[in-house]
């Protein structure tokens, strides 16, 4: 079933999904790929695992990370890209 914004779904009012950018920067991988990394607040985003996320966007691929260090914007390019490569942790795993 597709959730329709503004419609009640499973007893919960669904709002319009929205990602509000808080901070962003461009980083470069060793292979030359340019990534735009942005921190976004997730408002009414279906499947959201936290209230915010980091989005890694290279134009041809996009990845979302829900658990990340608060000081991510201070990391050098390679350390920041390493966050994207970490195994995914689900909420129950900590």
N, C-alpha and C positions, 0 to 999 in steps of 0.2 A: 504494500500500500504506500502511495506517495503522500507525504505530509504537505498540506496546503497551508501557506502562511495565514495566520489569523483564524485558523480552524481548530476546533478541539480534536485532539488525537489521543486516544487511550486515557481520556480524562484530564489531559494537560493542554492548556492553551498554547499553541505554537505561534511564535512571533516570526518576523522576517529574519532569516539567518543573516548575520553581519559579522565581518572580521574588521576590527578597527586597528589600524597600524599604530603602534606605540613608538617603535624605533626600527631603523633599518640601516643596512650597509651592504656594500659590494665586496665580495671576496673572490680570490682566484685560486683554483686548485692547481696542483702540480702539472696536470695534463692540459692546462690552459683554459679549462672551463670556467666561465664567469658565473658566479651564483649571486643572486640577490637574496639576502637573508633578512627577514623581518619578523619582529615580535608582534603578535596580534592578539587582541582581546577577542574571545569568541562569545558573541551574543546569540543565543538561541541556535547554535550550530548543532545539527543532529550528529550524534556519535561523539561529541566533544568529551575528552577524557580529563580536561582541566579547564580553568577559566581563561587560560591564555596558551599560546603555542608559538614555536618558531617555525616559519615557513621558509624552506630552501627552494628557490626557483631558478632554474637554469634555462628556462624557455622551452626546452624539450622534455623536461622532467621536473616534477614538483614533489617535495617531501615535507611532511609535517611531523614535528617532534613536540610531544606534550610535556615531557619532563626534561628540564634543562637548567643549568646554573643561572642564577639571577644576574651574575656579572658577565654573561655571554658576550656582550658588546665590547668588553675589554680584551677578549681573547685575540691572539693573532689568527691569521687566515686558516692555517693548517689545524690549529686547536679547535677552531669553530667548526670546520668541516668534519672533524672527528666526532663531534656531537651527533651529527647526522648519521654517521656510520655505526654508532653503538647499537647493540641489540635492543629491540623494542621492549620496554617494561610496561606491563599492564598495571592498573591501579592496585590490584591485589598483591602484586609482587613488590610494591614499595617504590 
